[in-house]
Amino acid sequence: MKDCTADHAATYWESSKGLLKNIQGPQTTFKMLCQYLSGQDFPGIGELIAFLLCGDLAHLGVLPMPTTDTVGEAIQRVKKGGVQGLRDLGLVPKKGKGCKGDLS
């Protein structure tokens, strides 16, 4: 975790104005909002927390549901064990066994 503490509450509050604008835009995508949340406006919010928040917002119907490709890219980018979980389930080949992309 990147220093996600209550010390950032005032910054989060100010940044939430921009967040509201981003959520309300009709062209807002899951990926765009994940990138925004894990950016400089929200210190301490890394890619995993941003992904989970966006997943909640998509589940609630606030954001469009992400595509399978978008989720796969996020799992690869976040690097918090998701790829290994997919390997364990047999959904992603083991390293070096027919992978088209770099899933390390």
Residue pairs with C-beta under 8 A, 6 or more apart in sequence:
1 44
1 46
1 49
2 43
2 44
2 45
2 46
3 43
3 44
4 44
4 45
4 46
4 49
5 44
8 42
8 43
8 44
11 41
11 42
11 43
12 42
15 41
15 42
18 36
18 41
19 36
19 37
19 41
22 28
22 32
22 33
22 36
23 33
23 57
23 62
23 63
28 63
29 63
29 64
29 66
29 70
30 54
30 58
30 63
30 64
30 65
30 66
30 70
31 66
31 70
31 73
31 74
33 50
33 54
33 57
33 63
34 47
34 50
34 51
34 54
34 74
35 50
36 50
37 45
37 49
37 50
37 53
37 54
38 45
38 46
38 47
38 49
38 50
42 50
45 53
47 74
47 77
47 78
48 78
48 80
51 74
51 78
54 63
54 66
55 66
57 63
58 64
58 65
58 66
66 74
75 82
75 83
75 86
76 82
76 83
76 101
76 102
76 103
83 92
83 103
83 104
86 92
87 93
87 94
92 99
92 103
93 99
95 103
95 104
